[in-house]
Amino acid sequence: WAGFAVDLLAACPDLQLGRASEVTAPIRMVKDAAEIDALRNAAAAVDRILADVQAGKMPLVGRTEADVAAQIARQIIDEGHQRVNFTIVATGPNAASPHHEAGERVIRVGESVLFDIGGTMAGPDGVGYCSDITRCVHVGPPASGFAELYEVLHASHAAGVAAATVGTPCAEVDAAARKVIDDAGYGEFFVHRTGHGIGVEAHEHPNMVAGNDLPLAPGHAFSVEPGIYVPGVWGARLEDIVVATEDGPDPLNRIDHGLAVVDG
């Protein structure tokens, strides 16, 4: 490409080159009805997987994070995705790492397990659209401290979704979710943006982050995923994909947002 650009400029000295992304990114941010349907179908597929986890239908105790992640990866494909993009399974203190890679830690009674999963599912035209969802379950009754933390997280997520109305700057979605966590005294433990765009890539524009004054427009699709991460102790995150519409925010993920308690 570099050689082609040099030859092109030599042949047309007055030509000005620019980044294609500067033209395509604003177009890609706004999804049409068919694209939203594709995102909705992908969301429903991963919903079904984690709904079974919430219902205690997937054995957890005594298994490693990696083993559970491998099972979920197979299920993502079985649910119609063409590609698995990520399967974060993080138990106990490992959940305090936002981008933890599932390892050999064994899941135990008395601990939480964070699931952040997603893949790419092709639509009718063959173009793939992504899923992304995060839920937490607790194996056995949660400690009071974790239950309190999760209630704050739940309220933060709800505030972020409620703020995601057409015309609202992306930064205000981040601020709405972050304020709940700050007010509860956990602000130092929320260490990432509130959300990212999604479409043919798992992470694209627009980002729900401080400093992004882009107003939400109908068809913008993005995650709302506040998290609280206490190093060495525990962590939790709650994530839905949301579409901005003239009628208000439309969450594509529909399964329960509460902290599911399973026997293991």
Secondary structure, 3 states (H helix, E strand, C coil): CHHHHHHHHHHCCCCCCCCCHHHHHHHHHECCHHHHHHHHHHHHHHHHHHHHHHCCCCCCCCCEHHHHHHHHHHHHHHCCCCEEEEEEEEEHHHHHCCCCCCCCCECCCCCEEEEEEEEEEECCCCCEEECCEEEEEEECCCCHHHHHHHHHHHHHHHHHHHHCCCCCEHHHHHHHHHHHHHHCCCHHHCCCCCEEECCCCCCEEEEECCCCCCECCCCEEEEECCEEEECCCEEEECEEEEEEECCEEEECCCCCCCCEEECC
